[in-house]
Amino acid sequence: MGCCFGNQKSAAVDEKDKLLPEASSIPKYATDTNQPSTILKDDGASLTNLDANYAIQLIDSAKGLKNKWSTALSQHKPGDMPIPGLLAEIGMVFNGIRECTTREIGRGKYEEAEKILEAATQLYHVLGRDMFIACDINSFCLEYLRVGPLVRIMCLKFFEPLTFYSDKPVDEAEGPNHGNLLKHYMFSVYEFRNGQEELRFRYFLESSNVGFGTYYVVGLSPPDFSFHAQVQPMGMHKCPNYREVREVIGRDINQRVDRLEAGGSLL
């Protein structure tokens, strides 16, 4: 799995959740809206301006950098480290996007948050898959959540649906059934144990082709994929939006945290 845009905490991070170094943490299942801002240092925007309009302006400005980034990519050799300047610039854009989605969700403005997600996905297509591949990036962070004192969740959206086990776009999947199971969102759940955060499991919004349509489900797997369980079916044909997925995961994680706080296990 490639890198995502987020911020690295002091705790150990699983290699499938590689994060950009940056400045942002997280009642039961609540958005943290008090994260330190990275984009305020650059443009002087106030916290009240961190909304969908601001995010879309940020995204539109990033589209103008396509030629600059294309030049950088032309000088990039396969196997090289990700282009530092390119990674920093696009990282700033997506960290700004995360701050705006966090604020809008914290205000209960889910429709505005969806507008940001749509614009961010459009930016991915404008800049092109090759640029993100060169930087080893396949997703971006929407928000961080804290669930009680011991559990933190990093919420990611893939720029495009990826094959569940091999992290490839559908048009690069190998074999007749390799691209049948796809993932759209990923929620990485960390538990504070023995003095550090440990990745315990991940939720996914998944989809599969069942012959007469596309079936969506929220699933769960540990980091080693030793099992793959269904949390809740999400219906046919229409992909659930972020709010719908978030609410399903919220109900499930709250039950798990209740069990953890009673002396049981999170997983």
N, C-alpha and C positions, 0 to 999 in steps of 0.2 A: 504494500500500500504506500502511496506517495505521501508527501508532506501535506500538512494543512496549514492554513493561516490562523494562528492563535498566539497565546503567550505561554512561555514555559514557566512552570512553577518550580519551587526548589525540590519538590518530590521527584522520585524516579518516574520516568515516562516510558511506556512501552514503545518499541520501535515502530509499531504501526500507527502511533500517534505522534510522529515527529512534528515538532512545533517550531515556528519561527521565534527567535528571541525578540521580546517586545515588552512594553510595559502594560496589565488588567487584573478578582477571585470569584463564595457563592452560596426561616420558618420551614418548614417542610416545603420542599419544591418551590423555591422562590428565585426569581431572577435577581442577580446582583446588579443593581443600578448605580453602585458607588465605586465603580472601577476607575483607577487612574487613567486619564486620557492620554493617548499618544498623539492624536491629530491636533489637539489644542495647542501644542507647542509650535505647530507650523503655521496655523492660520488665525489663531486668536478667537476661534468660534466659542461661544458660550455653551454650557451644557444644554440650555433650552433649544439650541439650534441643532442638536444631534437628533434629527428626525429623518423621515423618508426623503423629503426634498433635499436636505443636505447630502444624504447618501447618494442620491441620483446625480446631483451636481458633481460629486466626487468621482462617480463612475464615468460620467460623460467626459470629465477632464482626462481621465486615464485613457480613454479611447484615442485621444490625440497623441499619445506616446507610442502608438503602434509602430511607426516608422523607426523611431529610435530603438525600440526593442527588437525590431526585425534586423537592424544592423548588428546589434549585439549578438543575436542568435546566429547570424551568418558567420561570426567569428568564433562561435562556440563549437568545440570538438566533442563528439560523443565520448562519454566517460569522464569528462572534466567535471569539476565541482560546479554546482549551480552558480550562475553569473552573479557575483555579490551585489553590484549596483542594481541590476534588474530585480533581484530578489528583494532588496531593501525597498525599492520604489513600489513594486506591486504589493509587497507586504504591508506598507503603510496604507495603501488604498483599502485592502481587505480588513485590516485592523480597524480602520474607520468605519467600514461597513458593519463590522461586528458591534462596535459601540452604538451605532444607530439602531440596529435591530434590537439590541439589548434595551435601549431606551424606549423604543416603540412598544415592545412586548411588555415592558414594565408598566407602561401607561395603559395597557389593554388594547392597543391599536394594532391588532393582528393583520388587518387588511393593509395597513401601511407597511408592516413588516414584510408581507408577501410581495408588495411592489418592489421592495429592496432586493428580495431574493430573485425576482424575475430580471431586474436590471443587472444584478451581478452575474447571472447565468448568461445574459446577453453579452456582457463584457467578455466573458470566456470565449464566446464564439467570435466576437469581433477580433480579439487578439490572437486567437487560434490555438488549437490543441498543442501544436508543436512547442510553443513558448512555455506552456505549463509542464509539458513532459520534460523539457530541458531543465526546468527548476525542480523536478520531482514533486509536483503538486497536483492533487486531484480533488481537493475539497477545500471548503472554507468554514470558519467557525461562526456560528450564529449567536451564541451566548454561552455563558457558564452558569450553572445552577448549583446551589448548595442545598442539600437535603439533610437537615439536622446538622449536628456538629461534626459528623464523621464521614459524610458522603458528599462527593462533588461530581458533577456531570459536565462533560464537554460535548456540546451539541454541534454536529457538523452536517453540511449538505454537500454531496458530491456534485461537481459541475455538470456531469452527465451520468446516467445510470451506469454502474460498473458490474461486471460479473462478480458473483458473491465471493468466490474463493481465489480467483486469479487477478482481480482488480484491473480487468481490461474493459475498454469500451465495447459495446455490443458488436460493432463492425470489425473488431479485432479478435473476437472470441474464436476459439479453435474447437473443432468437433461439432457434431450435429446438435448436441444438447448442452454444450458448454456455456452458451449465453442465455440459457433458459431461466436461471435464477439470478435476479439482479438486485442491487441495493441502491437506495436513493438517499437515505439519511442514516447517520450513525450517531449514537449517543454513548460515549465511553464513560463508564461508571468507575470512579476511584473511591477506595475506602482508606481512611487513615488508620494504619495498623503498625504497631511496633516502631512508632516514631516517624513514619513516612507514608506517603500515599502509594497505594498499590492498585493497579488496574485489576478489577475483579471480573468484569464482563462488559459486553456491549449489547445495546439494543440496536436493531436495524429496522428501517422500513424496507421491506422486500417486495418483489413482484415476480410472478412466474406466469408463463403462457400455458394455459390449461386446455388449449385447443379451440375453445369457443370464446376466448377473451382473456384479459389480463386480470390475475387475482392478486390482491394486495394483502399483506399481513405484517404485523409487528412481530419480529422474532428476537431471540436472545441467544448469544453464544459466549462462552468464556474465551480468553485470549488464545488458547491453543485449539479452539474449535473442536474440543473433544465431544461436545454434543451441540445440538442446534434445536431449540425449542420454540414453539409458537406461543406468543403472549396473547395476541388477539387478532382475529381476522378483521380486515378493513374493507372488504367488499370487492366488487368486480368493476372493471373497465376504467373508472375514474381514480386517478392518483390522489390520495388524501393530502390535504394541505398540512403545513407545519403545525398549526394549532391543533388539529385533530390528532396527529401523531404524538405531539407533546402531552396532550391530556391523557391519552392511553398510557403512556410511559409514566406520567405523574401518578396515576392511580396505582400502578404496579410497584413503582419504587417506594411509594409511601408505605405500602404493606410490608415490603421487604425491610425498610428502615425500622418500622414498628417491631418487627421480629428481631432485628439486630439489637435494638435498644432493650429488648426483653431478655437478652442473653443468647439469642439464636444466631444463625448465619445469614448473611446478606444474599448468598447464592444458594 
